[in-house]
Amino acid sequence: MRLIRLYHQAKLVSIVGYGAGALCVVLGIWPLDLEVRRRAALYWIRKGDMEKVANLTRAGITTELQLIIAVVAGLPPDVSQVHQPLLVCTAHIHWDPEFCDVKLIQTMMLSNELRGILEDASQSFRPGHKPDTSGIQLLLCGDFNSLPDSGVIEFLTSGRVPADHKDFKALTYKSSLQKISGCDKANEFIHSFKLASAYSEDIMPFTNYTFDFKGIIDYIFYAKSSMTPLGLLGPVAPEWLKENKIIGCPHPHVPSDHFPLLVELEMTPTVPPATNGLISRR
């Protein structure tokens, strides 16, 4: 399975030519001039105009998503050979600790986009049927720039986050975010994915290792109802770091400040409620 990082529309033809089994796409969700745009975004959030918020905070994402659809359309699968649909997503959430509300909103927007992609995919496998995403497994990984006790990770692992969570900074997001939450409850936001983190703090004490910060901010989330971790790549030995006097990365011995994560997963086939010939029964 090849993972291809997509940046420019000009590469579309060459990417289609690879016959990739999966696409790894980087989306620019919130730009680097976040502080300026955030003020304007807050104004339109209070006004309830999410379209203007989208224009400010998701610069280029519409074009990128259209491009993703174009690439997927250029790689039509032979549905008779699809035994287990799998959606693999990578994400890079905003980095600044000051903007924990932005990180949480980005993650909610991401889950909403994933839900739409899964629904579209389910209909492509079962034309004419009501969308049913239960037969499509999800693997979500990336740099979430969020610690294990953050609202981002609480939302992803528990499937919900209170509307008054401290990471929202008591700002008036509630009415606007309910539109993308898919929940009628006024006191919380939810998503429908049942996710678990492949790594825990006792296994990997940090994934990001710099001079002034060491902590877990990178994750691999898997569908806990249909995937089972079989093995993990462990952390860098503390003795090795001490022996080589590495107190922060990047370093001549370690080119990135992020340490790699690797997990081997066993997948149990998930069968849609209605038999459609796409997923074999064994």
MIDOSE-1310 file (N, C-alpha, C; in nm, 2 decimals, decimal comma, always signed):
residues 282
mrli	+0,09/-0,12/+0,00/+0,00/+0,00/+0,00/+0,09/+0,12/+0,00; +0,07/+0,21/-0,10/+0,15/+0,33/-0,11/+0,07/+0,45/-0,05; +0,14/+0,53/+0,03/+0,08/+0,65/+0,08/+0,14/+0,77/+0,01; +0,06/+0,85/-0,05/+0,10/+0,96/-0,13/+0,06/+1,09/-0,07
rlyh	+0,15/+1,18/-0,05/+0,11/+1,31/+0,00/+0,08/+1,41/-0,12; -0,04/+1,46/-0,11/-0,08/+1,54/-0,23/-0,07/+1,69/-0,19; -0,01/+1,77/-0,28/+0,01/+1,91/-0,25/-0,05/+1,99/-0,36; -0,03/+1,96/-0,49/-0,06/+2,05/-0,60/-0,15/+1,98/-0,70
qakl	-0,24/+2,05/-0,76/-0,33/+1,99/-0,86/-0,26/+1,94/-0,98; -0,14/+2,00/-1,00/-0,06/+1,96/-1,12/-0,01/+1,82/-1,11; -0,01/+1,77/-0,98/+0,04/+1,63/-0,96/-0,07/+1,53/-0,98; -0,19/+1,57/-1,01/-0,31/+1,48/-1,01/-0,28/+1,36/-1,11
vsiv	-0,24/+1,39/-1,23/-0,22/+1,29/-1,33/-0,12/+1,19/-1,29; -0,01/+1,24/-1,23/+0,10/+1,14/-1,19/+0,05/+1,06/-1,07; -0,03/+1,12/-0,98/-0,07/+1,04/-0,87/-0,17/+0,93/-0,91; -0,26/+0,96/-1,00/-0,35/+0,86/-1,06/-0,27/+0,75/-1,12
gyga	-0,16/+0,79/-1,19/-0,08/+0,69/-1,25/-0,01/+0,59/-1,16; +0,00/+0,62/-1,03/+0,07/+0,53/-0,94/-0,02/+0,42/-0,90; -0,16/+0,43/-0,92/-0,25/+0,33/-0,88/-0,24/+0,30/-0,73; -0,25/+0,41/-0,65/-0,23/+0,40/-0,51/-0,34/+0,33/-0,44
galc	-0,31/+0,26/-0,34/-0,41/+0,19/-0,26/-0,47/+0,28/-0,15; -0,40/+0,38/-0,12/-0,44/+0,48/-0,02/-0,38/+0,62/-0,05; -0,45/+0,72/-0,01/-0,40/+0,85/-0,03/-0,38/+0,92/+0,10; -0,27/+0,98/+0,12/-0,24/+1,06/+0,25/-0,24/+1,20/+0,21
vvlg	-0,34/+1,28/+0,25/-0,35/+1,42/+0,20/-0,34/+1,52/+0,31; -0,26/+1,62/+0,29/-0,24/+1,72/+0,39/-0,33/+1,84/+0,36; -0,41/+1,88/+0,45/-0,50/+1,99/+0,43/-0,46/+2,11/+0,51; -0,46/+2,23/+0,45/-0,43/+2,35/+0,53/-0,56/+2,40/+0,58
iwpl	-0,59/+2,36/+0,71/-0,72/+2,40/+0,77/-0,73/+2,54/+0,82; -0,63/+2,57/+0,90/-0,62/+2,71/+0,95/-0,48/+2,76/+0,92; -0,47/+2,88/+0,85/-0,35/+2,93/+0,80/-0,26/+2,98/+0,91; -0,14/+3,02/+0,87/-0,04/+3,07/+0,97/-0,08/+3,20/+1,03
dlev	-0,15/+3,28/+0,96/-0,19/+3,41/+1,01/-0,32/+3,39/+1,10; -0,31/+3,29/+1,18/-0,43/+3,25/+1,26/-0,48/+3,36/+1,35; -0,39/+3,44/+1,41/-0,43/+3,54/+1,51/-0,52/+3,64/+1,45; -0,49/+3,69/+1,33/-0,56/+3,79/+1,26/-0,70/+3,73/+1,22
rrra	-0,70/+3,62/+1,16/-0,82/+3,56/+1,11/-0,91/+3,52/+1,23; -0,86/+3,48/+1,34/-0,93/+3,43/+1,45/-1,03/+3,54/+1,50; -0,98/+3,66/+1,51/-1,06/+3,77/+1,56/-1,19/+3,79/+1,47; -1,16/+3,79/+1,34/-1,27/+3,80/+1,24/-1,37/+3,68/+1,25
alyw	-1,31/+3,56/+1,27/-1,39/+3,44/+1,28/-1,48/+3,44/+1,40; -1,43/+3,49/+1,51/-1,51/+3,50/+1,63/-1,63/+3,59/+1,61; -1,61/+3,70/+1,54/-1,72/+3,79/+1,51/-1,83/+3,72/+1,43; -1,79/+3,65/+1,33/-1,89/+3,58/+1,25/-1,95/+3,46/+1,32
irkg	-1,88/+3,40/+1,41/-1,93/+3,29/+1,49/-2,05/+3,34/+1,58; -2,02/+3,46/+1,64/-2,13/+3,52/+1,72/-2,25/+3,56/+1,64; -2,23/+3,59/+1,51/-2,34/+3,63/+1,42/-2,40/+3,50/+1,37; -2,34/+3,38/+1,39/-2,40/+3,26/+1,34/-2,38/+3,23/+1,19
dmek	-2,29/+3,30/+1,13/-2,26/+3,29/+0,99/-2,14/+3,20/+0,97; -2,16/+3,06/+0,96/-2,06/+2,97/+0,96/-1,99/+2,97/+0,82; -2,06/+3,02/+0,72/-2,00/+3,02/+0,58/-1,88/+3,12/+0,58; -1,90/+3,23/+0,65/-1,79/+3,33/+0,65/-1,68/+3,28/+0,74
vanl	-1,71/+3,21/+0,85/-1,61/+3,15/+0,93/-1,53/+3,05/+0,85; -1,60/+2,97/+0,77/-1,53/+2,87/+0,69/-1,43/+2,94/+0,59; -1,48/+3,05/+0,53/-1,39/+3,12/+0,44/-1,26/+3,18/+0,51; -1,28/+3,21/+0,63/-1,17/+3,27/+0,71/-1,07/+3,16/+0,76
trag	-1,13/+3,05/+0,81/-1,05/+2,96/+0,89/-1,01/+2,83/+0,81; -1,07/+2,81/+0,70/-1,04/+2,69/+0,63/-0,99/+2,72/+0,49; -0,90/+2,81/+0,49/-0,84/+2,86/+0,36/-0,80/+2,75/+0,27; -0,86/+2,74/+0,16/-0,82/+2,64/+0,06/-0,87/+2,50/+0,08
itte	-0,95/+2,48/+0,19/-0,99/+2,34/+0,21/-1,09/+2,29/+0,11; -1,18/+2,39/+0,07/-1,28/+2,35/-0,03/-1,21/+2,30/-0,16; -1,11/+2,37/-0,21/-1,04/+2,33/-0,33/-0,97/+2,20/-0,30; -0,91/+2,19/-0,19/-0,83/+2,06/-0,15/-0,93/+1,94/-0,16
lqli	-1,05/+1,96/-0,09/-1,14/+1,85/-0,09/-1,19/+1,81/-0,23; -1,22/+1,92/-0,31/-1,26/+1,89/-0,45/-1,15/+1,81/-0,52; -1,02/+1,84/-0,49/-0,91/+1,77/-0,55/-0,90/+1,63/-0,50; -0,93/+1,61/-0,37/-0,93/+1,47/-0,32/-1,04/+1,39/-0,39
iavv	-1,16/+1,45/-0,41/-1,26/+1,38/-0,47/-1,22/+1,35/-0,62; -1,15/+1,44/-0,68/-1,11/+1,42/-0,82/-1,01/+1,30/-0,83; -0,92/+1,30/-0,73/-0,82/+1,19/-0,73/-0,89/+1,05/-0,70; -0,98/+1,05/-0,61/-1,05/+0,93/-0,58/-1,13/+0,88/-0,70
aglp	-1,19/+0,98/-0,77/-1,27/+0,95/-0,89/-1,18/+0,90/-1,00; -1,06/+0,94/-1,00/-0,96/+0,89/-1,10/-0,91/+0,75/-1,07; -0,94/+0,70/-0,95/-0,90/+0,57/-0,91/-1,02/+0,48/-0,87; -1,10/+0,45/-0,97/-1,22/+0,38/-0,94/-1,19/+0,23/-0,90
pdvs	-1,24/+0,19/-0,78/-1,21/+0,05/-0,74/-1,30/-0,05/-0,81; -1,25/-0,17/-0,83/-1,33/-0,28/-0,88/-1,41/-0,33/-0,75; -1,53/-0,28/-0,74/-1,61/-0,31/-0,62/-1,62/-0,46/-0,59; -1,61/-0,54/-0,69/-1,62/-0,69/-0,66/-1,49/-0,74/-0,59
qvhq	-1,39/-0,66/-0,58/-1,26/-0,70/-0,51/-1,25/-0,63/-0,38; -1,35/-0,55/-0,34/-1,35/-0,48/-0,21/-1,41/-0,57/-0,10; -1,32/-0,62/-0,02/-1,37/-0,71/+0,09/-1,38/-0,64/+0,22; -1,30/-0,53/+0,24/-1,32/-0,45/+0,36/-1,28/-0,31/+0,34
pllv	-1,38/-0,22/+0,32/-1,34/-0,08/+0,31/-1,27/-0,02/+0,43; -1,17/+0,06/+0,40/-1,09/+0,12/+0,51/-1,06/+0,26/+0,48; -1,09/+0,35/+0,57/-1,05/+0,49/+0,55/-0,94/+0,53/+0,64; -0,83/+0,57/+0,58/-0,71/+0,61/+0,65/-0,69/+0,76/+0,64
ctah	-0,68/+0,83/+0,76/-0,68/+0,98/+0,76/-0,56/+1,02/+0,85; -0,48/+1,12/+0,80/-0,38/+1,18/+0,88/-0,42/+1,33/+0,90; -0,38/+1,38/+1,01/-0,41/+1,52/+1,04/-0,30/+1,59/+1,11; -0,29/+1,72/+1,09/-0,20/+1,81/+1,16/-0,27/+1,92/+1,22
ihwd	-0,30/+1,92/+1,35/-0,38/+2,02/+1,41/-0,29/+2,14/+1,45; -0,34/+2,26/+1,47/-0,27/+2,38/+1,50/-0,18/+2,36/+1,62; -0,06/+2,42/+1,63/+0,04/+2,39/+1,72/+0,03/+2,48/+1,85; -0,01/+2,60/+1,84/+0,01/+2,70/+1,95/-0,08/+2,66/+2,07
pefc	-0,02/+2,63/+2,19/-0,10/+2,60/+2,31/-0,20/+2,71/+2,35; -0,18/+2,83/+2,31/-0,27/+2,94/+2,34/-0,40/+2,92/+2,28; -0,41/+2,85/+2,16/-0,53/+2,83/+2,09/-0,59/+2,69/+2,10; -0,61/+2,65/+2,23/-0,67/+2,52/+2,25/-0,81/+2,51/+2,20
dvkl	-0,88/+2,63/+2,20/-1,02/+2,63/+2,14/-1,01/+2,60/+1,99; -0,92/+2,66/+1,92/-0,90/+2,63/+1,78/-0,87/+2,49/+1,75; -0,79/+2,43/+1,83/-0,75/+2,28/+1,81/-0,88/+2,20/+1,82; -0,96/+2,23/+1,93/-1,08/+2,15/+1,95/-1,18/+2,17/+1,84
iqtm	-1,19/+2,29/+1,79/-1,29/+2,32/+1,68/-1,24/+2,25/+1,55; -1,11/+2,26/+1,53/-1,05/+2,19/+1,41/-1,08/+2,04/+1,41; -1,07/+1,98/+1,53/-1,09/+1,84/+1,54/-1,24/+1,80/+1,52; -1,32/+1,89/+1,57/-1,47/+1,87/+1,54/-1,50/+1,88/+1,39
mlsn	-1,44/+1,98/+1,33/-1,46/+2,00/+1,18/-1,40/+1,87/+1,11; -1,29/+1,82/+1,16/-1,23/+1,70/+1,09/-1,33/+1,58/+1,10; -1,38/+1,56/+1,22/-1,47/+1,45/+1,24/-1,60/+1,46/+1,16; -1,64/+1,59/+1,14/-1,76/+1,61/+1,06/-1,73/+1,58/+0,91
elrg	-1,61/+1,62/+0,86/-1,57/+1,59/+0,73/-1,56/+1,44/+0,71; -1,50/+1,37/+0,80/-1,48/+1,22/+0,79/-1,62/+1,15/+0,79; -1,71/+1,20/+0,86/-1,85/+1,14/+0,86/-1,90/+1,15/+0,72; -1,89/+1,27/+0,66/-1,94/+1,29/+0,52/-1,87/+1,20/+0,42
iled	-1,74/+1,19/+0,43/-1,66/+1,10/+0,34/-1,71/+0,95/+0,36; -1,73/+0,91/+0,48/-1,78/+0,77/+0,51/-1,92/+0,75/+0,45; -2,00/+0,85/+0,47/-2,14/+0,83/+0,41/-2,14/+0,83/+0,26; -2,06/+0,91/+0,20/-2,04/+0,91/+0,05/-1,99/+0,77/+0,01
asqs	-1,89/+0,72/+0,08/-1,83/+0,60/+0,04/-1,93/+0,48/+0,06; -2,00/+0,48/+0,16/-2,10/+0,37/+0,18/-2,20/+0,37/+0,07; -2,24/+0,49/+0,02/-2,34/+0,49/-0,09/-2,28/+0,44/-0,22; -2,15/+0,47/-0,23/-2,08/+0,42/-0,36/-2,08/+0,27/-0,36
frpg	-2,07/+0,21/-0,24/-2,06/+0,06/-0,24/-2,20/+0,00/-0,24; -2,30/+0,08/-0,20/-2,44/+0,03/-0,19/-2,53/+0,13/-0,25; -2,53/+0,15/-0,38/-2,61/+0,25/-0,45/-2,76/+0,23/-0,42; -2,83/+0,35/-0,39/-2,97/+0,34/-0,37/-3,01/+0,31/-0,23
hkpd	-2,91/+0,27/-0,14/-2,94/+0,24/+0,00/-2,91/+0,37/+0,08; -2,97/+0,36/+0,20/-2,95/+0,47/+0,30/-2,80/+0,46/+0,35; -2,73/+0,57/+0,37/-2,59/+0,56/+0,41/-2,57/+0,48/+0,54; -2,48/+0,39/+0,53/-2,45/+0,31/+0,65/-2,30/+0,29/+0,66
tsgi	-2,24/+0,36/+0,76/-2,09/+0,36/+0,77/-2,04/+0,25/+0,86; -2,12/+0,17/+0,91/-2,08/+0,07/+1,01/-1,98/-0,04/+0,94; -1,99/-0,05/+0,81/-1,90/-0,15/+0,75/-1,77/-0,09/+0,70; -1,74/+0,03/+0,73/-1,62/+0,10/+0,69/-1,53/+0,13/+0,81
qlll	-1,41/+0,07/+0,82/-1,33/+0,10/+0,93/-1,25/+0,22/+0,92; -1,21/+0,28/+1,03/-1,14/+0,41/+1,03/-1,01/+0,40/+1,11; -0,91/+0,45/+1,05/-0,78/+0,47/+1,11/-0,74/+0,61/+1,10; -0,72/+0,68/+1,22/-0,69/+0,82/+1,23/-0,56/+0,84/+1,30
cgdf	-0,47/+0,91/+1,24/-0,34/+0,93/+1,30/-0,29/+1,07/+1,26; -0,18/+1,11/+1,34/-0,12/+1,24/+1,30/-0,07/+1,32/+1,42; -0,03/+1,44/+1,39/+0,02/+1,53/+1,50/-0,10/+1,62/+1,54; -0,15/+1,59/+1,66/-0,27/+1,66/+1,70/-0,23/+1,78/+1,79
nslp	-0,10/+1,79/+1,82/-0,05/+1,90/+1,91/-0,14/+1,92/+2,03; -0,18/+1,81/+2,09/-0,27/+1,81/+2,21/-0,22/+1,70/+2,31; -0,22/+1,74/+2,43/-0,18/+1,64/+2,54/-0,29/+1,55/+2,57; -0,26/+1,44/+2,63/-0,37/+1,34/+2,66/-0,49/+1,39/+2,74
dsgv	-0,47/+1,49/+2,82/-0,58/+1,55/+2,91/-0,65/+1,66/+2,84; -0,62/+1,68/+2,71/-0,68/+1,80/+2,64/-0,83/+1,76/+2,59; -0,90/+1,87/+2,55/-1,03/+1,85/+2,50/-1,03/+1,78/+2,37; -0,93/+1,79/+2,29/-0,91/+1,72/+2,16/-0,91/+1,57/+2,18
iefl	-0,83/+1,53/+2,27/-0,82/+1,38/+2,29/-0,94/+1,33/+2,37; -0,99/+1,41/+2,46/-1,12/+1,36/+2,52/-1,23/+1,34/+2,42; -1,24/+1,44/+2,33/-1,34/+1,43/+2,22/-1,32/+1,31/+2,14; -1,20/+1,28/+2,09/-1,17/+1,17/+2,00/-1,19/+1,03/+2,07
tsgr	-1,15/+1,02/+2,20/-1,15/+0,89/+2,26/-1,29/+0,86/+2,33; -1,35/+0,96/+2,38/-1,48/+0,94/+2,45/-1,60/+0,96/+2,36; -1,58/+1,02/+2,24/-1,69/+1,05/+2,15/-1,77/+1,17/+2,19; -1,73/+1,24/+2,29/-1,81/+1,36/+2,33/-1,72/+1,46/+2,40
vpad	-1,77/+1,58/+2,41/-1,70/+1,68/+2,49/-1,80/+1,78/+2,53; -1,80/+1,82/+2,66/-1,90/+1,92/+2,71/-1,89/+2,05/+2,64; -2,00/+2,12/+2,62/-2,01/+2,25/+2,55/-1,94/+2,35/+2,64; -1,93/+2,33/+2,77/-1,86/+2,43/+2,85/-1,72/+2,38/+2,89
hkdf	-1,66/+2,29/+2,81/-1,52/+2,25/+2,83/-1,43/+2,37/+2,84; -1,33/+2,36/+2,93/-1,24/+2,47/+2,96/-1,16/+2,51/+2,83; -1,14/+2,41/+2,74/-1,06/+2,44/+2,62/-1,14/+2,54/+2,52; -1,27/+2,55/+2,54/-1,34/+2,65/+2,46/-1,32/+2,79/+2,51
kalt	-1,26/+2,80/+2,63/-1,23/+2,94/+2,69/-1,35/+3,02/+2,71; -1,46/+2,96/+2,74/-1,59/+3,03/+2,77/-1,63/+3,12/+2,66; -1,59/+3,09/+2,54/-1,63/+3,17/+2,42/-1,76/+3,12/+2,37; -1,83/+3,20/+2,30/-1,97/+3,17/+2,25/-1,97/+3,08/+2,12
ykss	-1,92/+2,96/+2,13/-1,92/+2,87/+2,02/-2,04/+2,78/+2,01; -2,11/+2,77/+2,12/-2,21/+2,66/+2,14/-2,31/+2,65/+2,02; -2,38/+2,75/+1,99/-2,49/+2,75/+1,89/-2,44/+2,71/+1,75; -2,32/+2,77/+1,72/-2,26/+2,74/+1,59/-2,21/+2,60/+1,58
lqki	-2,14/+2,55/+1,68/-2,08/+2,42/+1,67/-2,18/+2,31/+1,67; -2,30/+2,33/+1,73/-2,41/+2,23/+1,72/-2,44/+2,19/+1,58; -2,42/+2,29/+1,49/-2,45/+2,26/+1,35/-2,36/+2,15/+1,29; -2,24/+2,14/+1,34/-2,15/+2,04/+1,28/-2,13/+1,92/+1,38
sgcd	-2,20/+1,92/+1,49/-2,18/+1,82/+1,59/-2,27/+1,70/+1,56; -2,38/+1,72/+1,50/-2,47/+1,61/+1,48/-2,54/+1,56/+1,61; -2,56/+1,65/+1,71/-2,62/+1,62/+1,83/-2,72/+1,73/+1,87; -2,84/+1,69/+1,92/-2,94/+1,78/+1,95/-2,92/+1,84/+2,10
kane	-2,84/+1,77/+2,17/-2,82/+1,81/+2,31/-2,74/+1,95/+2,31; -2,79/+2,03/+2,40/-2,73/+2,17/+2,41/-2,61/+2,17/+2,49; -2,58/+2,07/+2,57/-2,47/+2,07/+2,67/-2,35/+1,99/+2,63; -2,35/+1,93/+2,51/-2,23/+1,86/+2,46/-2,23/+1,84/+2,31
fihs	-2,11/+1,81/+2,26/-2,08/+1,78/+2,12/-2,04/+1,64/+2,11; -2,08/+1,57/+2,01/-2,04/+1,43/+2,00/-2,00/+1,39/+1,86; -1,94/+1,28/+1,84/-1,91/+1,22/+1,71/-1,95/+1,07/+1,72; -1,96/+1,00/+1,61/-2,01/+0,86/+1,61/-1,90/+0,76/+1,60
fkla	-1,78/+0,80/+1,59/-1,67/+0,70/+1,58/-1,63/+0,65/+1,72; -1,61/+0,52/+1,72/-1,56/+0,45/+1,84/-1,41/+0,43/+1,83; -1,33/+0,52/+1,88/-1,19/+0,52/+1,86/-1,11/+0,49/+1,99; -1,00/+0,43/+1,98/-0,91/+0,41/+2,09/-0,77/+0,45/+2,04
says	-0,69/+0,49/+2,14/-0,55/+0,53/+2,11/-0,46/+0,40/+2,12; -0,38/+0,38/+2,02/-0,29/+0,27/+2,02/-0,18/+0,28/+2,12; -0,14/+0,40/+2,16/-0,04/+0,42/+2,26/-0,10/+0,48/+2,38; -0,03/+0,45/+2,49/-0,07/+0,51/+2,62/+0,05/+0,57/+2,69
edim	+0,03/+0,65/+2,79/+0,15/+0,72/+2,85/+0,25/+0,63/+2,91; +0,20/+0,51/+2,96/+0,30/+0,42/+3,02/+0,39/+0,35/+2,92; +0,34/+0,35/+2,79/+0,42/+0,29/+2,69/+0,51/+0,39/+2,62; +0,46/+0,51/+2,59/+0,53/+0,61/+2,52/+0,52/+0,74/+2,60
pftn	+0,62/+0,78/+2,69/+0,60/+0,90/+2,77/+0,61/+1,03/+2,70; +0,66/+1,03/+2,58/+0,66/+1,15/+2,49/+0,68/+1,11/+2,35; +0,61/+1,19/+2,26/+0,63/+1,17/+2,12/+0,70/+1,29/+2,06; +0,70/+1,40/+2,13/+0,77/+1,52/+2,09/+0,87/+1,56/+2,19
ytfd	+1,00/+1,58/+2,15/+1,11/+1,59/+2,24/+1,19/+1,71/+2,20; +1,17/+1,82/+2,26/+1,25/+1,94/+2,23/+1,32/+1,98/+2,36; +1,40/+2,09/+2,35/+1,47/+2,14/+2,47/+1,38/+2,18/+2,58; +1,27/+2,25/+2,54/+1,18/+2,31/+2,64/+1,04/+2,24/+2,65
fkgi	+1,02/+2,14/+2,57/+0,89/+2,06/+2,58/+0,91/+1,92/+2,55; +0,86/+1,83/+2,63/+0,86/+1,69/+2,61/+0,72/+1,63/+2,65; +0,65/+1,58/+2,55/+0,51/+1,53/+2,58/+0,45/+1,45/+2,47; +0,34/+1,40/+2,49/+0,26/+1,32/+2,39/+0,17/+1,41/+2,31
idyi	+0,19/+1,43/+2,19/+0,11/+1,51/+2,10/+0,07/+1,44/+1,97; +0,14/+1,32/+1,94/+0,11/+1,25/+1,82/+0,04/+1,12/+1,86; -0,05/+1,08/+1,77/-0,14/+0,96/+1,81/-0,17/+0,88/+1,69; -0,21/+0,75/+1,72/-0,27/+0,67/+1,62/-0,40/+0,62/+1,68
fyak	-0,51/+0,65/+1,62/-0,64/+0,61/+1,67/-0,70/+0,50/+1,58; -0,76/+0,40/+1,63/-0,81/+0,29/+1,55/-0,96/+0,26/+1,60; -1,03/+0,20/+1,51/-1,17/+0,16/+1,54/-1,16/+0,04/+1,64; -1,20/+0,07/+1,76/-1,18/-0,03/+1,87/-1,27/-0,15/+1,86
ssmt	-1,38/-0,13/+1,79/-1,48/-0,24/+1,78/-1,43/-0,35/+1,67; -1,34/-0,31/+1,59/-1,30/-0,40/+1,48/-1,15/-0,41/+1,46; -1,07/-0,35/+1,54/-0,93/-0,36/+1,53/-0,86/-0,39/+1,66; -0,76/-0,47/+1,66/-0,69/-0,51/+1,78/-0,54/-0,48/+1,76
plgl	-0,47/-0,40/+1,84/-0,33/-0,39/+1,83/-0,25/-0,52/+1,86; -0,16/-0,55/+1,78/-0,08/-0,67/+1,80/+0,06/-0,64/+1,85; +0,11/-0,52/+1,81/+0,24/-0,48/+1,85/+0,27/-0,34/+1,83; +0,36/-0,28/+1,91/+0,39/-0,14/+1,90/+0,54/-0,11/+1,89
lgpv	+0,58/-0,01/+1,83/+0,72/+0,04/+1,84/+0,73/+0,12/+1,96; +0,83/+0,08/+2,05/+0,84/+0,14/+2,18/+0,92/+0,27/+2,17; +0,94/+0,34/+2,28/+1,01/+0,47/+2,29/+1,16/+0,45/+2,27; +1,22/+0,56/+2,25/+1,37/+0,57/+2,25/+1,42/+0,55/+2,39
apew	+1,52/+0,46/+2,41/+1,57/+0,43/+2,54/+1,63/+0,55/+2,61; +1,58/+0,59/+2,73/+1,63/+0,70/+2,81/+1,78/+0,70/+2,82; +1,84/+0,58/+2,84/+1,98/+0,56/+2,86/+2,06/+0,61/+2,73; +2,00/+0,58/+2,62/+2,06/+0,62/+2,49/+2,06/+0,77/+2,48
lken	+1,95/+0,83/+2,51/+1,94/+0,98/+2,51/+2,04/+1,04/+2,60; +2,06/+0,98/+2,72/+2,15/+1,04/+2,82/+2,29/+1,01/+2,77; +2,32/+0,90/+2,72/+2,46/+0,86/+2,68/+2,50/+0,96/+2,57; +2,41/+0,99/+2,48/+2,45/+1,08/+2,36/+2,42/+1,23/+2,39
kiig	+2,39/+1,26/+2,52/+2,37/+1,39/+2,56/+2,26/+1,47/+2,48; +2,15/+1,40/+2,45/+2,05/+1,45/+2,37/+1,94/+1,51/+2,46; +1,93/+1,64/+2,47/+1,84/+1,70/+2,56/+1,72/+1,77/+2,48; +1,73/+1,76/+2,35/+1,63/+1,82/+2,27/+1,66/+1,78/+2,12
cphp	+1,55/+1,78/+2,05/+1,56/+1,75/+1,90/+1,50/+1,86/+1,82; +1,53/+1,88/+1,70/+1,63/+1,80/+1,62/+1,77/+1,80/+1,67; +1,84/+1,69/+1,63/+1,98/+1,66/+1,68/+2,05/+1,59/+1,57; +2,18/+1,60/+1,57/+2,25/+1,52/+1,46/+2,22/+1,37/+1,46
hvps	+2,18/+1,31/+1,58/+2,15/+1,17/+1,58/+2,00/+1,15/+1,56; +1,92/+1,25/+1,58/+1,77/+1,24/+1,57/+1,72/+1,36/+1,48; +1,69/+1,34/+1,36/+1,66/+1,45/+1,27/+1,53/+1,53/+1,29; +1,44/+1,47/+1,37/+1,31/+1,53/+1,39/+1,28/+1,54/+1,54
dhfp	+1,20/+1,64/+1,58/+1,17/+1,65/+1,72/+1,05/+1,56/+1,75; +0,99/+1,49/+1,65/+0,88/+1,40/+1,67/+0,94/+1,26/+1,65; +0,91/+1,17/+1,75/+0,95/+1,03/+1,74/+0,85/+0,95/+1,67; +0,89/+0,85/+1,59/+0,80/+0,77/+1,51/+0,71/+0,68/+1,59
llve	+0,59/+0,67/+1,54/+0,49/+0,57/+1,60/+0,46/+0,47/+1,50; +0,45/+0,34/+1,54/+0,43/+0,23/+1,45/+0,34/+0,13/+1,53; +0,23/+0,09/+1,47/+0,15/-0,01/+1,53/+0,11/-0,12/+1,43; +0,11/-0,24/+1,47/+0,05/-0,35/+1,39/-0,09/-0,38/+1,44
lemt	-0,18/-0,38/+1,35/-0,32/-0,40/+1,39/-0,38/-0,52/+1,32; -0,46/-0,59/+1,39/-0,54/-0,70/+1,33/-0,69/-0,64/+1,31; -0,74/-0,66/+1,19/-0,87/-0,61/+1,16/-0,97/-0,72/+1,15; -1,08/-0,71/+1,22/-1,19/-0,81/+1,20/-1,29/-0,75/+1,10
ptvp	-1,32/-0,83/+1,00/-1,41/-0,77/+0,89/-1,54/-0,73/+0,95; -1,59/-0,62/+0,91/-1,72/-0,57/+0,95/-1,82/-0,58/+0,83; -1,93/-0,64/+0,85/-2,03/-0,67/+0,74/-2,15/-0,57/+0,75; -2,18/-0,50/+0,65/-2,30/-0,42/+0,65/-2,42/-0,50/+0,68
patn	-2,53/-0,44/+0,74/-2,65/-0,51/+0,77/-2,71/-0,59/+0,65; -2,71/-0,52/+0,53/-2,76/-0,58/+0,42/-2,65/-0,65/+0,33; -2,67/-0,77/+0,29/-2,57/-0,84/+0,21/-2,57/-0,78/+0,07; -2,45/-0,73/+0,02/-2,44/-0,67/-0,11/-2,34/-0,73/-0,20
glis	-2,27/-0,84/-0,15/-2,18/-0,91/-0,23/-2,04/-0,85/-0,23; -2,02/-0,74/-0,15/-1,89/-0,67/-0,15/-1,80/-0,73/-0,04; -1,86/-0,77/+0,07/-1,78/-0,82/+0,18/-1,81/-0,97/+0,19; -1,71/-1,05/+0,18/-1,73/-1,19/+0,18/-1,75/-1,24/+0,32
rr	-1,84/-1,34/+0,34/-1,87/-1,40/+0,47/-1,79/-1,52/+0,48; -1,73/-1,54/+0,60/-1,64/-1,66/+0,62/-1,69/-1,73/+0,74
